[in-house]
Amino acid sequence: MPEARHKKIPRGARGRRSSPPRVTLVLTAAVLLPMLLALAGCSSEKPHVETPRLLFFGVDSGNWNILTPMIQAGELPNMASLVERGSFGVLKSGVPIQSPQMWTSIATGVVPEKHGIMRFTAEIPGTGREVPVTSNMRKVKAFWNILSEADITVGIVGWWPSWPAEPVNGFMIAQRAWPVNWSRHGIPFGAARDESGRLIVEDFEGRTYPEELYADFEPFIITEEDVTADELSRLFQDPAFTDPAKQFYARWVFAKDKTFADAGLAMLKRFHPDVLALYLQGPDVVSHYYWGYQREEGFTVSPADERLYGRVVRNYYRYVDGVIGSYLAEVGDETTVMIVSDHGFETKRDLKERWERGEKIRTEEGGKDVPWDHGVDGIFIMTGPGVKKNNRLPDMSVVDVTPTMLAYLGLPVAEDMDGAPGLAALEESFLKEHPVTFVPTYETGGPRGDEAPMESPMDEGIKEKLRALGYIE
């Protein structure tokens, strides 16, 4: 694993290209009203342009440390097939390695200093109160804005950060549509009971675009209390596992990912957007809590603990592979698939030696007192028409993802983006037929982005989970 750390996100190599191939784009998102809205907005005088279709999966903390041995062992058949049929390599993160910044860089092609999402939280001016960052703070357009303006339909599901949901040519289900502060059976974060014992949960706008889409999304919601013993057994294989405190972290993130994955799949079947994006947080959360139980990473673990917790990380990757497989089953071979992560995850070998001697340690990336944390090396996988097969790529950067997507879909790349299209992933014949083109910028129509975040009833619940993960104090 390389030791280099980047103060700014590195650029890729530039290239040239134009008209769209026939492909399918799926991103971490779902698709509810995209096709209907696209049809409603199309003029009869416009020539018909057949846009590609893309499935785009955002896998938080996805890393080759786990993927490679599991693929080699035949444990991840869907991702193994995508790697074999496409191009793959390391996607470099930036420093500090934090998810809101990096997922926004992935979505915009620019570094945090330009897009404006700099931390997990931001202050409400004049109050001294910090709340989780919100999408209104983003100062540049994301790929879903650019694609929408190009009459390409999109469905965005669960992106971080994506609340409040933005008007797009299609639909958006914001991350806060999953109610961290609400459940069917208990008192969740941020909720309360009145004198009669009735659970009080405040409604709020912006969970979906359009607003009425939330009614279609809500039936898919499950929370920690709704996860069944059978579902939990996918992660914890031993029936002796009963410790609620140990279960909690895997349980809540599984509920969140399953909610978005199931809703996104249902909307894919129903609305068939040109681009669907789905974000899955689980690999990051379970890595933080169960990484140190893996003998494969060189940790000394009791037989009982290994039996109970030693496979949770790998079992979660099996779940993610199954989610990807369920989406692939609904699309044709002409569909293009991209899988990316905002950063990796790794054992800090130097800190591990000191930790095992009983010394106090602190990770550089997240300030953790255990020898595992985020790593700069994430994953990039791309498969589809015009993509080289079984092709190991040179290292790319998180800011290269949106330029690569735009170039592949036949749209110009903006010259003011910090990233560049990953041309090494594409066949020469494809690039010859579809040369990359450029425009100075997509940032037309005046400045965008607010300095202040917006408040929601979910703020305290989100902050509690961020504290539990060690992301904020």
N, C-alpha and C positions, 0 to 999 in steps of 0.2 A: 504494500500500500504506500503510495507516495507520501512524503512528508511535507511537501510544499503546501503553503496556505496562501490564498489569494486575497489581498485587501480589496480588490475589485473583481467583479466577475469577468473572466477572460473572454475575448472575442474569438469567433471562429473565422474560417476563410470565406471570402465572398465569391459569388459566381453570378451567372445570368440565366434567365428563363421567362416564359410567358404563358401560353394558353393552357387550360386545365386538362388534366388526364381524367380518365374515368375511374374514380376511386371512391372510397367511403371513409369518412372521418368520424371516429367516435371519441369523444372527450369525456372527462369526468362530469357527466351531466345527463339529464333526461330530456325527452322530447314530448311536450304536451300539445301546444297549439302552433308549432312552427310552420307546418305545411299549410294550414288553414290561413295563418296570418300572411304567409308569403303569397299565396294565391290572391288574397284580398288586396295586397299592395302592388300587384303586378299590373302594368298597363298593357292593353291589348296590342299596342303599337311596338312594344319591346320585342326584339328577337329572342327566341327561346335559347337559352344557354344551359347545357346539361352539365351541372357542377358535379364534382366528385363527392363521394360519401366517405366519411372518416369516423372511426371509433377511436377515442382518445381516453386512455385510462391514466389517471394520476394516482400513483401508489406512494403514499408518504413514507419516506425512509427506506424505500426499496433499495436493496444492495446486492451486489454480486457475491458477497461473502456467504449469503444464504442461498441465493438463486443457483449459483453454479453447482454446488454439490447436490442440490435437490434435483436439478435438471439432469445431471449425470446419473443420478440414481433412479430416474424415471418417475419422480414424485410430482412433477409439475408438467403434465402432458401438453397442456395448452400453450404455456409459455415456451416450452421446449420446441413445439412446432413453429411458433412465431420466430424464435431465434434461428431455427434451421432454414426457414423460408424467407428470412429478411436480413436486415442490417442491425447491428447491436454494438454497444460499447459503453464507456463511462461517460456520465453526464456530471460535469464538475459544478459544485455548488459555490456560493460566495461566503464571505465572512462578514459578520457573524452568521453562523449556520442556523437560521431561524425560519420556520415554515411560512408565516405570512409574507415576509419579504421575498422568499425564494419562489413561492407559488405565484406571486404577482410578477416577478421577473420572468417566469416561464410564460405567463399569459400576455406579457407586453413586449418582451424582447429588450428591455432596458434595465439598468441597474437601479437599486433602491433609491439612490440619491435623486434619480429622475422621476421614478413613479410615485414616490412619496410615502410608501408604506415602510416604516423604518423599524418598528418594534411590534411586540405582541399587543401592547396597549398604548393609549394616547390620552392626554389630559383634556378634560372639559375645561375650556378657558375660564379662569377666574374662580374655579371651585377647588382646585387641588385634587380632584377626584380623577382617577384613571379608569377608563373603560376599554374593552377590546376594540382594536382597530376596525374600521368599517369601510365599505367599498367607496363611499362618497369622497374619501380622502385621496383616492388614486388620481394622479395628475395627468395620466396619459390613457389612450384607448387600449383596451384589451382585445385579444383576437376576436372575441365575440362581437365587439363593436365594429371592427373592421369587416368581418365577414357579413354582418347584418347590412352594412352600407353597400356591400357588393351583391346584395340580393341572394345571399347564401343563407339557408335556414339553419338555425342552431338550437341545441338544447343543452343547457349547462346545469349540472346537478351537483350540489354540495361543495362547490369550490371554496377555498379559504384564501382571503375573505371575500364574500359575495353578498353580504347584507348591507344595505337594502338591495334587493334584486333590481337589475337595470332593465329598461326597455330594450328588447332585442327583436330581431326578425325570427321569432320563434318563442321560446320560453326559457325561464331561468328559475330554478329551485335553489334558494339561498341556503347556505350552511345552517343558518338559524331556523330554518323550517323544521329541523329536527329539534324537538323541545327538550333541551337539557334541563329545563326548569318545570317539566310537566311529566306526569305518568298516570297510568290508570289506577294504580293500587296503593301508592304511598305519597309521602310529602317530599317532593323533589326540591332541588336547589332553586331558590328564588320564588317559591310558592309559599302559600300560607293557608291556614284554615280560619274560617270565621267562628263566631261564638257557637254556632250550631254544629260545627265540625265539617262544614262544607269546604272543599278545596277551592281556593281562589287562584285563578291563573289569568293574568292580563293578556288580552288579545293585542296584537300590534300589526302594523302594515309592513309591507316590503318583504314578506317571507317568500313570495313567488311573484313572477311576472308572467302573465297578467295576475292581478290579485285573486281573481276567482279560481285560478288554478289550484290554490291551496286546498279547496274542497275535494279535488281529485287526488291530491297527494296525501291528505290526512289519513285515509284508510290504510296506507302502507306503514304508518308510524308504529314502531315498537320501541319500548324503553327497557331499562335494565330489568324491571320486574316482569316483563313479558317474555324474556328469553327462556326457553324451555330447557329442561334437563337434557333432552336429546340434542338440542342445538349446542348447549354448552359442552356436551361430550365430544363435539368436533374439535374442541380446543384442549379440554382436560379429559384424557381418555380413561383415567382411573376413577371408578365410582366412589373411592374413598375420599375424593376431593370434596370437602364440604366447607372449608373456611371462607365465610362471606367476604372478609377483608381481602383475601388473596384472589377471589373470584372477581371482585368488583371491577377492576380496571379492564380486564378482558371482556367482561360482560357488557359494560356500557358502550364500549367502542364497537363491539360486535353488533349491538342493537342499532347503533347509528349507521354503520356501514350497510347492514342488511336493509334498513329502511331506504336508504338512497339507492342501493343496488337493485332492489326489487321494484321500486318506483320507476327508476330509469329504464329497466328492461321492459316493463309494461308499456311505457310511453314510446319506447323504440318500436315495439310491435304495432302500436296504434298510429303513430304520427310520422315515422320514417323521416327524421330530419336529415339534412345533408351532413351536419357535423353534430356528434353527440359527445359530451365530455362528462366523465364520472370521476369524482375524487373519493379515494378510500384512505381513511386515517389509521386504520387498525395496525398495520405493520409497525408504525412508529410507537404507538402506545404499548403494545405487548413487548416490543424490544426493550423499552425502558424498564419494564417491570420483571421480565422473565429471561432476559439475556444471560444473566449470571448463573442460571441453572443448566446451561448447556455444556455438557462434557466436551462436545465437539470444539468449543472455544477454549478448551484447556482449563476449565474451572473444576475445582474439587467439590463434588456434590454428593450428599448422602444418597443411598439407593432410594429411600422413601421420597426425598425431594425431587430426585431425577424422575422418578415414576410419575409424580404428580405434576411437576412444572417443567420438566426438561424438554418437552416437545411443543410447548405452547407457541413459541415463535414460528417454528416450522409448520405446525398445524394451521396457523393463521395464513401463512403463505399458500397452503393447500386450499383454504377457503377462497382466497383471492383468485387463485388459478381457476377454481370452479366458477366464480363469478364471471371471469373473462370468458370461460368456455360457454356459459349460458348465453352471453351476448353473441359470440361467434356463431352459435347454432342458429341465430335468427338472421344472419346476413350471408351474402354470397361470397364466393372466393374473390370477387372483384373489389371487395371492401378493403380499404386500407386501415391498418391498426397501428397506433402509436402508444407506447407505454413509457412513462417518464416518472422520475422521482425528484423531489426537491433537494435531497441530500442522501447520503448513505447512513450506515450504522456499523460500528466496529468496536472490537476490543482494543483498548489502549494498552498495548503490551508493556510499555515502560512503566505506566502507572500500576498495572496489574502486579508486577513484581514487588513494588513497594507496598501495595495494598495487602498482599499475602504475607508480608513481613510485619503487618500491623501498623504501618505508618498512615498518617492522615494524608489524603490525596484530594485533588480538585481537578476536574477535567476543564480544559481550556474552552471547549465548545459550549457547554451548558452549565458549567460550575457544579457538576455532580461529584459526590464523594464516593462513587464506585467507578471501577475502571472500564466502563463502557459508555458510549455516547455517540452523538451524531458524527459522521465522517464526511469529508468533502466529496467522496466518490459515490455518485448516484448511478442510476441506470437509464439507458435509452435503448428502446427496441422499436423498429419500424418495419412493417411488412405490407406489401401491396404491389400493384402493377407499377413497373418502372423502378422498383426498389431492388438493389442487389441482394442476392441470396447467400446465406451463410457467410456474411461479410462482417468481419471485425473492423470497427470504425476507429479512427484516431479519436482522442478525447474531445468531447464537445462541452459546451457550457449551457447552463440553464437559460441564458439569454438567447441561445441559438434556436430554441424550440419554436417560437412563433415565426421567426424568419423562415425556418425550414417548412413549417406548415403552409405559410403564404406562398412560398415558391412552388411547392408541390401542387397546391390548389390552383395555380395559374395566376395568382395575384402578385402585384409588385411588392418588393421588400422596401421598407422605408430606410433611407440613408441615415436618418438620425437614430435608428435603433442601434444598440450596443452589440447585438448579436448578428450573426450571418447564417445563411442557409447551410445545412450540413450536406454539401454536394457529394461527399464521399459515399453517402448512402444510396445515391441514385445512379442508375445505369447510364452510360454515355449516350446510348440511343435515345433515351428519355430526355436527357438534357439538350440533345441536339434538336429534338422535335419541340421541346418546351423550354427555350432559353429563359434564364432568370432576368427579370426586368426590375427597375428601381424607380421610386418616386422620392422626392426630397423628404416628405413627411406625411403622416396621416393626421397630424394634430392641427386640423383646420376647425374653424368655427369658434375661435376664442379659447381662453384658458379654461381649464376644468380642474376639479379637485378642491375640496375644502380643507382648511387647516384643522378644523375641529371634527372629532368623531361624533356619530349619532348614538343616542342612548336607546336601549331596549330593555324589556323585562328580563331578558336572559343574561344580562351582563354579569351579575354576581355568580350565577351558575357556571358560566364560561370561565370566569376568573378562578373559581374554586378548582376547576379541573386543571387549569394552567398551573396553579400553585402545586397541585398534587403531582404534576409531571415535572415540577422544578423549573418551569419556564419563567415564572414571575415570583416575587417575594410575597 
